């Protein structure tokens, strides 16, 4: 076809394109670059991100959402990019993912318990208040009668 059509793996992205697509700030992109999680090329002063950088950013953000630290995410990315058929990656990541899944399930259970307790406390307070005369109305009635 034509020479100016890039293959999918040769596609380039500007910082703005990645910021919009992933809803991140320019500062976040620079932060990930400083932590060696992303490595854009430079064209003058402009940063140019590759398809690999885009995929890494997607992985970073998913890893953060799942509760992994940036150090853990970097380690997983480094393992993924080894030239061993990704077996090192899978062997190292599977136990970490299972452990994180267990932690998230425990957090969910803890939140469920906290929500239930707080709901019960709110209901109890609301019930107690509904059985008492309205203190605010009593005060305003007394003030009105005083005038």
Secondary structure, 3 states (H helix, E strand, C coil): CCCCCCCHHHCEEEHHHHHHHHCCCHHHHHHHHHCCCCCCEEECCEEEEEHHHHHHHHHHHHHHHCCCCHHHHHHHHHHHCCCCCCHHHHHHHHHHHHHHHHHHHHHHHHHHHHHHHHHHHHHHHHHHHHCCCCHHHHHHHHHHHHC
